[in-house]
């Protein structure tokens, strides 16, 4: 169900719909690309299409599993900072990073399933915040990085 399908629904349904659209959109930027195209660096930073998906996977795990779920990054096996989360290992493939993203999304859905938006969560180092705030932060990050991915995909396909 997309965001245009829920204009009169409750706020939680609308937020979920927008987040799901962006989750799908960032994955779609890798469709029909070769492994080399997905890893191609076209900007001065380490940002690549595959690295963007790896980063948003990490980001969602931080906000939903760490901040909401209360499990530390160390316990989750996550790198500590966002810059590290873009780095690809030799074992990272479009398939493996996409699978990790889908698993993180499924876990996120489970973590928040029974929590109202006004729930105060305390697992983030910067202090307490509401689940509503977490949703908005994740939506902001996904939208931001989908824009980057769209531009990178255009550049990759133009070559």
N, C-alpha and C positions, 0 to 999 in steps of 0.2 A: 504494500500500500504506500503510495507516494504522498508527498506533502499537499498536492492539489486534490487529493482524495479526502482530506480531513480538515477543510477550512472551518467547520463548525463544531469539531470535536473538542474534547477537553485538552488542556494545555499539555498534559503528559503524552497523550496520543499524538499531538502535533509535534512535540519535540522528538519523540521516537521516530516519527516518519521522516523528519528532516535529517536526523542522524543516519538513519538507514539509507537514505538517498545518497548522502555523501560517502558512506562506506562503500556502497556499490560503485559510485562514480570514480573513486580513486582506484579501485580494483580494475575498472574498465579501461583505465589508461594503459594497462599492460596487455590488453587483449591483442593477439596476433603479432606481438613483438618477439623478436629473437632474444635470447639471453644477452647477447652483446648489445642490442638496442636498449634493453631495460637497464643495463649497467652503464651506458654511455654518459660521460660527463660533458655537459655543454655549457656549464657556468664555472666560475672560478672556485666556488665552494665544492664540497664533496657531494652535493645534491645530485641524485640520479632518480629516475622513475622508480626503480626497485628500492632504492634507499628511502624514498618518500613513503612507500608502503610499509617498509620496515619501521620507520619512525612513527607513523600513525598507529601502528600496532603497539609499539612501546608506549606511546602517549596514552592510548586507551587503557592499557594495563596499569599504568601509573595512576590514572584518575579513578578507574573503577575497582581494580584489585587492591591497590595500595591505599588510596585516599578513602574510598568507600568501604572496601573490604577489610582494611586494617593490616594487610600483610606487607612487610617491608620489601623494598626492591631487592635487597640481598636474598631474602627468603624466596622471592619470586624468580631469582636468577637473572634480574634485569641489570643492564648497565646503569650507572648512576646518573648520567646527565644526557640531555637531549642531543648534544653534538655527537656523542658516541653512538647514539641510536640510529644514525644514518649510515654508519659504516657497515659495509658488506663483507662477509667472510667468503672464502672460496667455496664453501658448501651452500651458500644462499643461491636459490634459483627462483624463477618466477613462481613455480609450483610450491616450493617450500615456504616462501615468504607469504604467498597468498593463503596457504593452509594455516600458517601461524596467525595471520590477520583474522581469518574466519573463526579460528578457535578463540582468539581474544574477544571478538565480538559476541560470540555465544556465551562466554564466561561473563562478560559485562552485562548481558541481558539477564542472566541468572542472578548476579549480584544485586541488581537493582529491582528485580521483579516485584518484591513485596514491600518496597520502601516508598513512602510518599515523598513528593518533591521537597517538602519542608523539613525532612530529616536532616539533622546536623551530623555531619561526618567529620571524623577527627584524625584520619590516617595520614594526612599530608603534613610535611615538615613546616609549612607556612601557617598552620593553624586551622581551626575549625571553619567550616563553610557548609552551606546547604547542598543537598543533592541537586536542587534546581541550579545552583551556581556551577556545579560540576557539569551538568548537562550543557549549559551555555558555553563553558570553557571547551568542552569536547567538540561542540558544534563549530565554535570559532576556529579551532585548530584544523578540523576536517575541511572546512570551507577554504581556509587559507592555503592549505597544502593541495587541495584539489585544483585551485587556480594555478599553482606552480606546476602541477603535473600536466594540466591541459597545455600549458605553454611548452613544456619540455617535450611532450608527445608530438606537438606540431613540428618542433624543430627536428626531432628524430625522424619523423616521416618525410620531412622535406629533403633529407639527405639522400 
